[in-house]
Amino acid sequence: MFAVEAEPRNCTILRKNIAVNGFKDRVTVIPKAALETRRKVTLHRNLEYFGGHAVFEDTESDAPSDCIEIEAVPLDDMLPAKVDFVKIDTEGSEPYILRGMRRVLRENPQIKIVMEINPPALERGGVSTTDFFSRGPRVRFSCGDG
């Protein structure tokens, strides 16, 4: 099992959580961002809500924030050949992550993906919700209530 987390504080919390729950021998933590290409990117960190960090800046938020540089890598380069399940919650980077996992999707036609979609965050990343669902990878989407 793999867990990808680019923000250093969240990565530390993730590692502690994995250890406390006895999964240290089963989970590999990858301290990088998942995107479509290898590159350095700026991570905009929300200092009030640690789940609100994003590659695309939220200029309308009043929350205190800062920025750090992080390394981004496609999931195709991080994950092994066999993948059953992926959870994605990245505050607007979802389309770019899916573009960076074309091999994973092609080689694993039965893969299950759980993904949170935040329409304003998608828009900050240059993708409308309509475009995301109509032009995204050819996968079946099902929307839940939350």
Contacts in CASP RR format, 6 or more apart in sequence:
PFRMAT RR
TARGET T0000
AUTHOR 0000-0000-0000
METHOD contacts of the structure
MODEL  1
MFAVEAEPRNCTILRKNIAVNGFKDRVTVIPKAALETRRKVTLHRNLEYF
GGHAVFEDTESDAPSDCIEIEAVPLDDMLPAKVDFVKIDTEGSEPYILRG
MRRVLRENPQIKIVMEINPPALERGGVSTTDFFSRGPRVRFSCGDG
1 23 0 8 1.000
1 26 0 8 1.000
1 27 0 8 1.000
1 28 0 8 1.000
2 27 0 8 1.000
2 28 0 8 1.000
2 29 0 8 1.000
2 30 0 8 1.000
2 78 0 8 1.000
2 79 0 8 1.000
3 14 0 8 1.000
3 18 0 8 1.000
3 27 0 8 1.000
3 28 0 8 1.000
3 29 0 8 1.000
3 30 0 8 1.000
4 30 0 8 1.000
4 32 0 8 1.000
4 33 0 8 1.000
4 34 0 8 1.000
4 75 0 8 1.000
4 78 0 8 1.000
5 11 0 8 1.000
5 14 0 8 1.000
5 29 0 8 1.000
5 30 0 8 1.000
5 31 0 8 1.000
6 31 0 8 1.000
6 32 0 8 1.000
6 33 0 8 1.000
6 43 0 8 1.000
6 53 0 8 1.000
6 70 0 8 1.000
6 71 0 8 1.000
6 72 0 8 1.000
7 43 0 8 1.000
7 45 0 8 1.000
7 50 0 8 1.000
7 53 0 8 1.000
7 68 0 8 1.000
7 70 0 8 1.000
8 31 0 8 1.000
8 68 0 8 1.000
9 50 0 8 1.000
10 50 0 8 1.000
10 51 0 8 1.000
10 53 0 8 1.000
11 29 0 8 1.000
11 31 0 8 1.000
13 50 0 8 1.000
14 29 0 8 1.000
15 29 0 8 1.000
18 24 0 8 1.000
18 27 0 8 1.000
18 29 0 8 1.000
30 73 0 8 1.000
30 78 0 8 1.000
32 70 0 8 1.000
32 71 0 8 1.000
32 72 0 8 1.000
32 73 0 8 1.000
32 78 0 8 1.000
33 41 0 8 1.000
33 43 0 8 1.000
33 55 0 8 1.000
33 70 0 8 1.000
33 71 0 8 1.000
33 72 0 8 1.000
33 73 0 8 1.000
33 90 0 8 1.000
33 93 0 8 1.000
34 72 0 8 1.000
34 73 0 8 1.000
34 74 0 8 1.000
34 75 0 8 1.000
34 78 0 8 1.000
34 88 0 8 1.000
34 90 0 8 1.000
34 93 0 8 1.000
34 97 0 8 1.000
34 100 0 8 1.000
34 101 0 8 1.000
35 41 0 8 1.000
35 55 0 8 1.000
35 72 0 8 1.000
35 73 0 8 1.000
35 74 0 8 1.000
35 93 0 8 1.000
35 96 0 8 1.000
35 97 0 8 1.000
35 100 0 8 1.000
36 74 0 8 1.000
36 96 0 8 1.000
36 97 0 8 1.000
36 99 0 8 1.000
36 100 0 8 1.000
37 72 0 8 1.000
37 74 0 8 1.000
37 100 0 8 1.000
38 71 0 8 1.000
38 72 0 8 1.000
38 73 0 8 1.000
38 74 0 8 1.000
38 77 0 8 1.000
39 71 0 8 1.000
39 72 0 8 1.000
40 69 0 8 1.000
40 70 0 8 1.000
40 71 0 8 1.000
40 72 0 8 1.000
41 55 0 8 1.000
41 69 0 8 1.000
41 70 0 8 1.000
41 71 0 8 1.000
41 72 0 8 1.000
42 55 0 8 1.000
42 57 0 8 1.000
42 67 0 8 1.000
42 68 0 8 1.000
42 69 0 8 1.000
42 70 0 8 1.000
43 53 0 8 1.000
43 54 0 8 1.000
43 55 0 8 1.000
43 67 0 8 1.000
43 68 0 8 1.000
43 69 0 8 1.000
43 70 0 8 1.000
44 53 0 8 1.000
44 54 0 8 1.000
44 55 0 8 1.000
44 56 0 8 1.000
44 57 0 8 1.000
44 58 0 8 1.000
44 65 0 8 1.000
44 67 0 8 1.000
45 52 0 8 1.000
45 53 0 8 1.000
45 65 0 8 1.000
45 66 0 8 1.000
45 67 0 8 1.000
45 68 0 8 1.000
46 52 0 8 1.000
46 53 0 8 1.000
46 54 0 8 1.000
46 58 0 8 1.000
46 61 0 8 1.000
46 63 0 8 1.000
46 64 0 8 1.000
46 65 0 8 1.000
47 63 0 8 1.000
47 64 0 8 1.000
47 65 0 8 1.000
47 66 0 8 1.000
48 63 0 8 1.000
48 64 0 8 1.000
49 63 0 8 1.000
51 91 0 8 1.000
52 91 0 8 1.000
53 91 0 8 1.000
54 90 0 8 1.000
54 91 0 8 1.000
54 92 0 8 1.000
54 93 0 8 1.000
54 121 0 8 1.000
54 124 0 8 1.000
55 72 0 8 1.000
55 90 0 8 1.000
55 91 0 8 1.000
55 92 0 8 1.000
55 93 0 8 1.000
55 96 0 8 1.000
55 125 0 8 1.000
56 91 0 8 1.000
56 92 0 8 1.000
56 93 0 8 1.000
56 121 0 8 1.000
56 124 0 8 1.000
56 125 0 8 1.000
56 126 0 8 1.000
57 124 0 8 1.000
58 120 0 8 1.000
58 121 0 8 1.000
58 124 0 8 1.000
74 99 0 8 1.000
74 100 0 8 1.000
74 101 0 8 1.000
75 86 0 8 1.000
75 97 0 8 1.000
75 100 0 8 1.000
75 101 0 8 1.000
75 104 0 8 1.000
76 100 0 8 1.000
76 101 0 8 1.000
76 102 0 8 1.000
76 103 0 8 1.000
76 104 0 8 1.000
79 101 0 8 1.000
79 104 0 8 1.000
81 107 0 8 1.000
82 107 0 8 1.000
82 108 0 8 1.000
83 104 0 8 1.000
83 107 0 8 1.000
83 108 0 8 1.000
83 111 0 8 1.000
84 108 0 8 1.000
84 110 0 8 1.000
84 111 0 8 1.000
84 112 0 8 1.000
85 111 0 8 1.000
85 112 0 8 1.000
85 113 0 8 1.000
85 114 0 8 1.000
86 101 0 8 1.000
86 104 0 8 1.000
86 111 0 8 1.000
86 112 0 8 1.000
86 113 0 8 1.000
86 114 0 8 1.000
87 113 0 8 1.000
87 114 0 8 1.000
87 115 0 8 1.000
88 94 0 8 1.000
88 97 0 8 1.000
88 98 0 8 1.000
88 113 0 8 1.000
88 114 0 8 1.000
88 115 0 8 1.000
88 116 0 8 1.000
89 115 0 8 1.000
89 116 0 8 1.000
90 97 0 8 1.000
91 118 0 8 1.000
91 121 0 8 1.000
92 118 0 8 1.000
92 121 0 8 1.000
92 122 0 8 1.000
92 124 0 8 1.000
92 125 0 8 1.000
92 127 0 8 1.000
93 125 0 8 1.000
94 115 0 8 1.000
94 117 0 8 1.000
94 122 0 8 1.000
94 132 0 8 1.000
95 122 0 8 1.000
95 125 0 8 1.000
95 127 0 8 1.000
95 132 0 8 1.000
95 136 0 8 1.000
98 105 0 8 1.000
98 136 0 8 1.000
98 137 0 8 1.000
99 137 0 8 1.000
102 137 0 8 1.000
104 111 0 8 1.000
105 111 0 8 1.000
105 137 0 8 1.000
105 139 0 8 1.000
113 139 0 8 1.000
117 129 0 8 1.000
117 132 0 8 1.000
119 128 0 8 1.000
119 129 0 8 1.000
122 128 0 8 1.000
122 129 0 8 1.000
122 132 0 8 1.000
123 129 0 8 1.000
133 141 0 8 1.000
END
